[in-house]
Amino acid sequence: MDADTILDAVAPRGGRARSACDLCRHRKIRCDGEKPACENCRFAGVTCTFTITGQPRKTIREQLVEAKARVQELERFIAGHSLPGAVSPIIQLQDELRSVSPCPPMSLFAAPSHPQDSSDFDTAFEIFKQHLESSWPGTTNSPQRTSFHATVYRQTGTVLDLPGFLARVTESYKAQYASISPTVTSPQWPSYTLIQQCLDYYVAKGMYLTFPVVDVPASQAVLNALVSGRTDPAPTTAEKAHLFAFAAFITKQNHHQPQFADTDPDAYVQSVLTLVPKLMLELASVEKLETFLILALHIAPAGYPQQAQILLSTAIRILYQLGGHRVTPLPESSPTYSSKSHSHLRAIFWLCYSMDKEMCIRTCSPPLIHDIDVDLNLPQTYIGSTTRSPQPSPSSPSSFYDTSQNPLLYPTDIRLAIFKSHIYNRLYSSHAQSLPEARRLAHIRQLDQDLSELYAEYPLGHTPTHAHAHTPSSEHSTIINIRPVNIHLEYHYCIRKLHEASITTSLSVVSAPLASSLELYYQASRSTLLY
C-alpha cells in the first residue's frame, strides 16, 4: 500500500493524520511525501515505506456515539430484560431504602465487614484469647507471666501449654464441624417503626437507669421529624445516625423479646459505620456523642477492644467539647442549653469513664480520661450502696420523659471505676513502675484499706460477696440485676489486680512475694472462677 492510499484511508477519520514515512518518522525530520520515494529516502538509498502502527484515532462524534451505545447496553443489563412496565430490582431496592431512612442506599455496598459474627468459631476463638490475655498476670514473655507458669509447675508438676491446648481444641472442632460456614451479615437500615418500638421499650423498662445512652425527648423529636419528612431544617447526619445506632443497641440487648426477634442489630451497626466519615466532619453535638458511645458499647463485647477504644476516644473528645466532664455547664453554652441537657451529659460522662477505666486496667494501657482534668462528683440521683433495682416509675410518653429525675445505677458501681483508676495510677502507670519497692507496697496497703472502706458502705446482704444471692424478680429488673453480678466480678478483680502488683514488685528482688498478698490474689481468682 502506497502513502496516498494510506493517507486516503486515514484522513477521513479526522484529527491529525500521519504523513511521514518510516525513515523520516524515525529521524524526526520533515517528509515531502513524494512518490515513489521521498527526498530523504532517495538520498539515503532506501525503500520509502509507510507502516501503520496502530488504529487511527476516532472523532469526538464517534466517541460520543459509542459511549451512548454502551450506556444503553448497561441500562438493558441492569433492567434484567424485564417486561415492559416492570420495576427494576435495583430501583425497587432504592425505593425501599428511602422509605426507612433518607441515607444514600449506595453507601451500604461500601460498608465495612465488622463486627463479624461472633457465632463463627474463628471469631469466637479470637474473642476468647483476647479475654484470656487480660485475665492473668503480666503480658506475654513478661516476668509476671513466667512466674505464673513456674507457680503452676510447682503446684501441679505439669507444664501449662495453653497454645498447644488451644491448637488441639481448634483441630478437634474443625474436624467435626468442617462444613459450617460463618454467617454473612449485609448492612441494613432499621425502619422508623422499629426505632419507635425501641424508644418505647427503653422508656417502659427503665433502661436509662443502667444505660443512659440517649436523651429520650430529643430522640423522639428527631424521629418525628424524620417520619414527617421535615426539611427546614433537615435532620443532621448525627441525628439520624444516633437513632440507627440506638436501634441496634436495644435489639442486641433484648433480642429474646418477641418484638425484636426478627431484627439484625449487627446489620444496623454496619450501616451506621458507613456514616462515620460524615460524622467526623460535623460539629460536636449530643447526638454525635451518643452515636460513637453506642458503637463502642456494641463493638467492645464482640471481641474488638482496640476498635472500641478508638470509638470511645472520639466520644470522650466530643464530651470534652460539650463540657460534660464538668459539673457546671461551660460559660459559652447556648442560652437554650438546659440543666436537663447537662444532666444527661454528666450521665454519659460516667458511662464513658467506667468503660475507659475498665479498658485501662485490663490492658494496663494509659487511660483516655485523667482524673485531674475532670469533676468526679457522683450524680445526685446515683444509687450506689445497693444492688436492688428501684421500682419502675409510671410509664409516660417518650416525648415527656424526664431523664434528669431518674435514678442512675449504671451496669456496675461507678465507685469501683474510680478505684480502678487509682490502682492504675499508683501501681501500673509508667511513673508508678519507677517508684521504690517500699513506696509501691505502701500504696498497696493504702488501696487495700480504701477498698475495705468501700466494701463496708454496702448494706448487709448487698455486699459483692453476697450479690449472687439476688435473682431477678420481674422482667423490668432483669437487665438491672446484671449489676450485682458485675459488682461481684469487678470487686474481686480489683482485689486480684491490687495484690498482683505486690507479686510483680517482689520479682525484682531476691525475696519471695508477700504471703498475705499471694493468698488474697489466689482467693480473689478462685472466687471469680467459682462464682
MARKOLKE-773745 format. One record per residue: residue in one letter; z, x, y of N, C-alpha, C in turn. Coordinates in steps of 0.02 Angstrom, whole numbers, plus 50000, padded with zeros to 5 digits. Each point is the difference from the previous one (the first is absolute). Layout:
N
AZXYZXYZXY...
END
This chain:
531
M500005004349940500004995750060500005004450062D499514998850047499975004150059500494997450053A500045003850055500504998350051499864993450033D499354998350011499834993750034500234994149959T499885000449934500204994449956500754999150002I500355005649997500734999650000500264997250066L499725002450054500224997650066499854992650008D499424997949973499844992850004500504995949960A500255002949944500484996349959500694999850032V500155005350038500675000550028500064996750068A499465000750040500034997750069500194992750008P499744995449958500174992950011500744998549994R500395004549968500714998749993500365000350067G499715003250048500345000650065500465006050000G500305001150056500445005850007499595006350009R500315005549991499665006450009499735002449933A499334999849991499705002149937499905007549998R500025002749940499905007249991499265001750009S499855005550040499315002050013499855007249983A500505004049983499915007149986499885001149925C499595005049984499895001849930500605003749974D499995001749936500585003249969500155006750032L499485004250013500125006650028500294999650070C499704995950042500244999250069500704997150001R500134995449954500674996949998500515005249979H499825004349951500465005149977500155005150055R499475002150037500085004950054500244996950065K500024993250001500224996450060499575001750061I499334999749988499535001250055499544994050005R499644999550057499574994250012499395000449955C499814994249971499414999449957499464996050037D499385002750003499474996550037499674994549959G500144999749935499744994649958499265000349986E499705005650008499285000649986499874999649925K499374997749984499794999449931499425004949986P499965002849941500444998949941500635004150003A500065004550051500605004150005500165001050074C500655000150014500205001150070499915007350017E500055001550064499885006850023500495004949969N500634998249994500515004649973499875001549926C499814994949961499865001249929499365004249992R499504998850045499385003849995500125007450013F500395001650052500165007050014500435003149945A500444996049969500435002749947499635000649934G499424996749993499625000449939500294996049943V500334994450016500304995849949499714993050005T500084996249945499764993249999500454995650043C499704996050041500404995450043500194993949960T500644999249987500254994349959500484995850041F500084993849977500464995350033500374996249945T500645001649990500404997149946500504995050029I500024994049970500484994850022500675001649968T500525001150039500665001949974500464994049990G499834994350025500434994249991499674993850026Q500334994349991499734993750023500024999750076P499474997650031500014999350073500534995150022R500275001050059500524995650026499744993150016K500454995149991499814993150013500134998350073T499644995150023500104997750068500644995950005I500234999050061500604995950011499894992949974R499404997450009499854993249978500064999549923E499735005049965500035000049927500735000649976Q500395004150034500705000749980500384993450010L499874996450053500334993650012499804994949948V499364999949981499774995349949500355001449933E500055006449981500325001749937500754998350002A500335001350056500714998450006500124992549994K499574996050031500064992749996499914997749928A499525002949965499894998149930500615001949957R500315005750015500585002149962500594995450012V500094997950062500544995350017499914993449963Q499384997549999499864993849965500155000749926E499835005749972500135001249929500755000049985L500405003250044500725000149991500304993050008E499744996150046500254993250009499884995849938R499405000849970499864996449938500465002249944F500165006549998500455002649948500714997250008I500244999950063500684997450013500044992649984A499484996450018500004992849987500014998649926G499825004949959500024999149928499504995049975H499434999350037499484995349980500284993049990S500484998050045500304993449994499504994650018L500164993949981499564994450013499984998550074P499474996950024499964998350071500594995750020G500325001850055500574996250024500675002349972A499995004349948500635002449971500325005250046V500675000549996500375004750042500075006649963S499865005450034500075006649969500735001249981P500135003149942500705001649981500355004450050I499645004750031500315004450049500224996050061I499554995550023500174995950059500584995449984Q500014997349939500544995549980500665003849999L500005006249974500615004149999500255001350071Q499555001550046500195001350069500304993850032D499714994149986500274993950027500704998749975E500125001349935500664999049971500515004650032L499805006350011500465004750031500174998050071R499504997550037500134997950069500474994050002S499994995949947500424994049999500745001849992V500165005849973500695001949990500245005050050S499565003850031500215004750051499405001950042P500125001850063499455002050044499815007349991C500275003549951499855007149991499315000949971P499665005550016499335001249974500005000649924P499624995849964500015000349927499755006549972M499545003450035499735006149972500525005549995S500554999450037500515005249997500345000249932L499954994549963500314999949934499675004949952F499355001050008499655004349953500155007350013A500335001550055500195006950014500755001049990A500324995449964500725000249993500215005749955P500595002950012500255005449957500204997349932S500095004549952500154998049932500754999749986H500425000850051500724999949991500274993650032P500574997549975500385002549945499694998249933Q500045004449952499724998749935500454995449960D499724997449946500364995349958500565003849963S500634998150012500565003449969500074998449926S499634995049976500024998549928499575004849960D499575003750033499615005249966500475005649978F499905002549939500475004949972500035006450042D499425002750018499985006250038500354999350067T499884994350034500334998950065500754999249991A500214995949951500714999149988500345006549979F499635004149963500275006449977500125004750059E499545000150048500095004250059500594997550042I500074993450005500574997250037500665002149968F500024999749933500605001949963500185007450013K499505004349998500125007250011500245001450071Q499744996250048500225001050069500734998050009H500194994349969500704997950004500455004949963L499765002549944500405004749962500105006550038E499495002150036500045006350037500554999850053S500124994150029500514999450052500674997849973S500084999949933500614997449970500445005449969W499765006249997500435005249972500055005850048P500455004849987500165005150050499405004350019G499965001750064499525004850024499284997949992T499575005050005499284999049991499755004449944T499364999549983499725003849945500115007550012N500255003449947500115007350000500545002250050S500404995350025500545001850046500625002149960P500485003750030500615001849964500394993949975Q500004994650039500354994049979499704997149936R499344999949997499664997449940500135004549940T499995006550011500135004849946500714999249974S500484999150046500694999049979500084993549961F499644994850020500034993649964499755000849928H499435003449991499735001149933500485004349958A500335004850032500475004249964500614995949977T500224995450043500574995849981499824995449942V499414997250000499774995849945499995004049935Y499775006250004499955004149939500705001749974R500475001550046500685001649978500344994149967Q499884993950027500334994149974499694997349936T499345000949992499654996949944499705005049951G499905006250022499665004949958499264998949994T499724995850044499294998449999499695001450068V499395002749998499645001250062499694993550024L500114998350063499734993850029499275001250019D499554998049955499285000950012499714993350022L500124998350063499764993650025499244999650004P499645005350024499274999650001499704998849931G500285003249949499744998949932500134992949976F500594997350017500164993249980499524995050034L499885000950065499554995550035499295000549974A499795006049980499335000949972499934996349934R500535000149959499984996549936500004992450011V500374997750049500004992850016499314997750021T499685003950043499324998450023499514999749942E500045005049957499545000349943500114994149953S500634998349988500154994449955499764993450029Y500114999050065499804993750031499244999249999K499655005250020499274999550004499684999549932A500345002449949499744999349932500034992749977Q500514996350023500084993049980499624995250046Y499955001750064499704995450048499435003450038A499565003149963499455003850032499504995550035S499954993749978499484995650027500224996350063I500635000750020500254996450059499765003650063S499684996350043499755002950063500404997150058P500105003950053500404997550057499654994350037T500414995850030499744994450038499705002450066V499414997650016499675001850062500134994550051T500305001850055500174995250052499515000550058S499704994450017499524999950056500364997350062P499875002950058500324997750062499864992650013Q500504996650027499934992850012500464998150058W499754995650043500414997550056500394993949977P500654999550015500374993949984499794994350046S500024994049974499814994250040500554998350050Y499824996250051500494997950048500514995249968T499774996149952500464995649965500545003949963L499805005449967500485004249964500485003350048I499765002350057500455003150049500524995050025Q499804993750011500484994950020500524998849946Q499784999949937500474999249945500505005849998C499765006050014500445005950000500524999550056L499784997950059500474999250056500534994749984D499794994449972500474994749983500495002449947Y499765003649950500435002649947500505005150028Y499765004250045500415005250031500594996950038V499864994450034500524996650038500474996249953A499714996349952500414995849956500485004149958K499795005849978500425004149955500435005150038G499964999950066500425004550039499865007349988M499375001849990499825006949983500075004750060Y500064997350060500105004350058500665003849995L500474997249962500655003349993499935006949968T499565000649952499925006349964499395004050024F499474996650019499385003350021499774997250067P500285002350056499794997550066499355003350021V499454998149968499365003450010499554996550050V500124993650016499594996550049500444995650044D499774999150061500314995150046499664993449986V500364995449968499694993949973499674995850055P500344998350056499654995950050499375003350027A500025006550012499405003550026499444999949948S500185001049937499495000049947499694993149992Q500424994850007499744993249995499524998550057A500155002550059499564998950058499325003449989V500015006049972499375003549986499594996349948L500344997649948499654996249948499694993750028N500364996550042499734993950031499385001650042A500015005750034499425001950041499405001749956L500125003149943499455001649954499704993749969V500434995449981499754993849969499614995950050S500234999850062499664996050051499385003550029G499915006449983499425003650025500055002050072R500605001250024500105001850071499645006650016T499655000150055499645006050021500205002650068D500454996550035500205002250067500764999650007P500365005549988499745006349974499944999849924A499555003849973499925000349927500565004149969P500234998149941500525004049966499775007249989T500455004650009499835007149990499975001749926T499755005949986499975002349930500705000649971A500485002350039500695000749976500304993249983E499864994950042500274993449987499724997149935K499375001149987499714997649937500245004249941A500025006650008500185004449945500724998849977H500464998650046500694999349979500094993649959L499604994950013500034993949959499735001349930F499455003749995499715001549934500475004449960A500315004950032500475004449966500624996049979F500224995450042500584995849984499864995849938A499404997249995499824996049941500025004349937A499775006250005500035004549942500725001449981F500435001050049500705001649987500374994249966I499914994050026500354994249973499754998349929T499345000149990499744998449934500185005349949K500085006350021500215005349954500734999149980Q500424998250048500714999149987500144993849958N499574994950006500144993549969499414997749957H499695004749964499424998249959500174995249944H500654999449983500214995549947500034992750023Q499954998850065500024993250026499334996549987P500014993649983499374996549983499485000250056Q500224999450063499514999850054499675006750013F500285005449971499715006750009499735002949935A499934995849949499815002549934499295002849999D499554997050039499295002149998499825004750057T500495003050032499865004550056499905007249976D499725004150042499875007049984500245004450058P500645001750003500275003750057499685006950008D499845003449945499685006650006499324999550034A499644994649986499354999050033500094998750074Y500534996450019500134998850071500175006650036V500405004249967500185006450031499395004450010Q499565000049950499395004050008499584997650059S499984993550010499614997550057500345001950066V500665000050002500355001950061499895007450015L499975004149948499895007250010499335001450034T499524995549992499355001050034500074999250075L500544996850023500094998950072500405005650033V500265004749961500425005350027499655004050055P499365002049993499685003750055500014996250066K499884993549999500034996050061500714999550026L500484999349954500704999550021500235006350036M499785005749976500225006350031499795000550073L499454996650018499745000550068500294994650046E500384995349973500304994850042500655002550030L500214996850054500635001750031500584997849956A500585003150011500594998449960500204992750011S500164996649945500224993050002500454998749941V500384994650004500444998249945499604998649937E499434996650008499584998449941499725006449968K499825004850040499755006449973500565003549962L500604999950027500585002949966500134996549934E499994993350001500124996249938499485001549947T499385000850020499475001449951500125006549963F500135005450037500105006549968500645000149958L500524996550023500624999849961499894996349934I499664994350002499874996249939499575004049952L499505003550025499585004149957500425005449966A500465003150037500435005149970500464997049947L500274994150014500444996749951499614998149937H499374998350007499604998049943499795006049957I499815005550034499715005749964500535004649971A500585000650032500515004749976500214998949928P500164993849979500214999049930499425000749950A499385000250024499435000349956499825007249980G500435004850018499875006949979499625004150050Y500024998150064499655003750052500495001850056P500515004149985500515001550051499725003850060Q499525004549988499735003950056499594995550047Q499594995649971499614995350041500474995350037A500544997849966500484995550032500355003550058Q500145006549993500325003750055499545000450061I499355000749988499535000350056499994993350037L499984994649962500004993350031500664998850037L500565002149968500654999150032500065004250063S499735006050000500035004250060499634996850058T499434996749985499644996450052500414994250027A500324996349954500424994450022500585002550043I500305005549982500575002650038499785002350070R499425003150004499755002150066499884993950045I499724994649971499914993850039500674997250021L500495000449954500674997550015500305003750060Y499915006550003500235003950057499664997650065Q499354998849996499634998050060500234993250025L500224995749955500234993350019500744999950019G500365005549988500705000450018500474997249948G499764999149938500434997249948500545004749976H499975006450018500515004849979500614999950046R499984995950052500564999450046500294992949997V500654999650015500334993449998499764995650057T499885002850058499764996250057499255001150009P499634994950024499285000850009499845005450051L499395002749995499785005050047499934997050070P500135003850053499944997350069499314997550016E499485003249971499324998150017499744994349958S500444996549962499784994549959499734994350043S499564996049971499694994450035500534994950019P499924996550056500494994850020500054994449948T499464998949963500024994849950500335002349935Y500205006349999500315002949940500714997249995S500154996349947500644996649993500485004049957S500644998150005500515003249958499894998649926K499694994249985499844998449931499495004949972S499515001850040499505004749978500315006849986H500475002150043500325006449989500474999849940S500314994449987500424999349940499575000949938H499404997350002499545000849943499805007349992L499885003550056499835007149996500585004049971R500614998350019500585003649972500084998649926A499844993949979500034998449929499485004249962I499405000750029499495004249969500215007350000F500345002250053500225007050004500425001849939W500474995749982500445001749945499644999949933L499494995949994499595000249940499625006649995C499715002250056499655006550002500495005749988Y500594999550029500505005349993500215000749927S500124994449966500215000249930499465003149956M499374998050011499455002949961499945007550013D500055002050062499935007150017500545004249966K500624997850002500545003949971499975000049924E499744994749971499915000049927499485005149979M499435000150036499475004849984500245007150015C500395000850052500235006650020500455003149947I500494996249976500485002949953499705000649930R499524995749984499695000449934499565006249994T499665001850053499535005649998500275006250035C500604999550030500295005550039499515002650052S499664995550033499535001750053500284997750067P499805003150055500274998050066499884992650015P500474996850033499934992850015499504998850057L499784993850005499584997950055500414997750060I500614997549987500464997750052500605004750001H500145002850058500595004350009500554996150034D500605000349971500554995850024500165001350073I499905006050024500185001650069499554996550050D499414997849978499514997050046500014992450000V500444996949961499994992649993500704997450007D500054993450012500644996550001500144997349930L500575001849972500184997949932500514994350000N500014996050054500434994250002499744994849950L500434997749955499784995149951499864993350035P499534996149973499854993450030500624995650002Q500064995950052500584995750007500054994949943T499434998149972500004995049947499985003249931Y500125006649996499965003449936500604998549957I499894998649936500534998749951499995005949952G500495004450006499985006049959500565000649950S500544996250008500595000949958500034995349941T499464996849984499994995549943499335000549965T499994998549937499374999849963499794992949984R500404995150023499804993149988499514997850053S499554995549981499504997550048500294994250038P499904999650066500234994350039499614993749983Q500294994450018499664993749988499394999550045P499444997749973499404999450042500094994850054S499755001550059500024995350055499504994549988P500114994150029499524994549990499315002250022S499514998549957499325002150015499734996450061S499615003750039499704997250060499285002450004P499594996550040499315002350006499975007250024S499515003749974499965007150015499905001350075S499714995250036499895001050072500664999950038F500544997049971500654999750033500515004649967Y499775004349956500445004449962500275005550046D500665000750004500315004950045500265005849958T499635005550000500195005849960500605003650028S500134999450065500545003750031500694997449980Q500044993849975500634997049980500145000649926N499535002649962500095000549928500435005949981P500434999349949500355005849975499525004849966L500175006350000499575005149971500375003549943L499675000549943500285003449942499635006349983Y499334999750004499565005449978500045001049924P499525003449971500005000949927500605004049975T500325003950044500595003849982500455000850061D500585002949992500465001150055499725005650044I499854998550063499705005150043500505005450019R500644998849987500495005450011499905005649949L499754998349942499835005249951499415004150024A499544996850037499445003750028500245005250051I500494998050041500295004850047500345005749963F500334998449945500345005149961499495004849968K499434997449978499485004449972499765004950053S499954997650062499805004450054500505005650010H500654998449995500515005250006499965005049943I499864997649940499945004549942499445005050011Y499434997450023499435004650009500145005050057N500244997550056500105004450058500525005449987R500534998449962500545004849991499935004349937L499584997849953499975003649936499315002349980Y499474996450020499345001549973499485002050052S500164999550063499535002150052499945007650000S499505002650034499905007250004500605003550032H500284996850051500595002850032500605000149952A500104994549963500574999649954499945005049943Q499395001349978499905004849945500205007150020S499985001450065500175006850023500745000950015L500404994749994500715000450016500375003849945P500585003050017500405003349948500254995049949E500175002649941500224995549946500634996150019A500475003350033500624996650019499864994150047R499535000950045499834994650047499674994249964R499575001549953499674994649962500504996249957L500475003549969500514996749960500444995650043A500135002250062500394995850046499624993650018H499355000650009499594994150013500014995349941I499995002749939500014995749941500654996249996R500565003350013500654996649999500044994550053Q499745001550060500024995050054499564994049984L499415001349974499554994449983500284996049942D500335003249953500314996449945500554995450026Q500375002350050500514995850030499694994150038D499455001350035499664994650037499734994749952L499745002249943499744995249952500564995949969S500585003149990500574996349973500244994750050E499985001750065500204995150051499504994250003L499365001449992499514994749998500114995549939Y500165003049944500134996249939500594995350010A500515002450037500604995950011499874994050045E499465000150038499854994450044499724993949963Y499775001049938499754994349962500584995949974P499964993350005500534995749974500095000949924L500584998449976500145000649929499524995649960G499695002949951499504996449960499305000750025H499935003150059499335000850029499825007450008T500395004349970499855007250005499385001649959P499685005750015499395001849963500105000449924T500615001849977500115000449928500064993249968H500114994750042500064993249973499394995850018A499505003050030499434996150024499624996649945H500025003049939499614997149946500294993649974A500624998350021500314993949975499724993850032H499635000750055499734994250036499314998349973T499894993849989499354997649977499744994950049P499354999350006499724995250048500234992949983S500254996550051500254993249990499484994850018S499475002050033499494995250020499355003750009E499464996050005499355003150011499985003550067H500364997350050500015003150066500305007049998S500525000949958500365006450001499725005049950T499454998449966499725004649951499825006650032I499614999750055499795006150033500595003450033I500444996150032500575002950035500475003549951N500074997649939500455003049952499725006249967I499415002150020499775006749982500415005150039R500284997950056500385004550043500585003449965P500444996349964500555003549966499765005149949V499444998749968499725004849953499805006450037N499664999150057499805005850040500615003950026I500514996350021500605003350026500335004249945H500054997149940500305003749944499625006449986L499344999549994499595005849983500015005250056E499964997850062499975004850055500685003250012Y500544996349989500665003050008500105005749951H499834998949938500085005449950499495005650010Y499434998350027499525005350016500265004450056C500334997050049500315004050054500545004649972I500414997549953500505004349969499665005849964R499484998449963499655005249962499695005250045K499674997750053499675004650046500515004150039L500564997150014500535003550037500275005849960H500174998849937500305005349959499475004549968E499384997950000499465004549979499965005950048A500164998950063500005005550048500525005249983S500564997849970500515004849979499755004349943I499634997049954499715003849945499485004950026T499614997850049499495004450030500325005950035T500564998850034500345005350036500265005349952S500274997949943500305004749954499485004449965L499364998150002499495003849965499885006850033S500185000650065499875006250035500565005149992V500534998149965500565004649990500145000649926V500485004349984500165001249929500404994249971S500414996750041500444994849976499614994049975A500324996349954499694994049972500094994250049P499624994649990500084994150044500704997249996L500224996850054500664996950001500044994749946A500535000349960500064995449944500034992850024S500354998750056500064993250025499334997350023S499625004050036499344997950023499534998949942L500035004449951499574999349941500144993649963E500654998349993500184994049964499794993750038L500095000050066499784994350040499244999349998Y499665005649999499264999849997499784996749934Y500295002249945499804997149935500224992749994Q500594998450027500244993149997499554995350039A499775002150059499554995850039499334999249965S499765005349968499374999649963500064995349941R500555000449963500104995649943500064992750023S500354998950056500084993250025499334996950018T499555004150027499334997550017499614998349937L500045004249949499624998849939500274994149960L500654999050001500314994849960500024993350036Y499814999850064500054993850039499534994749973
END
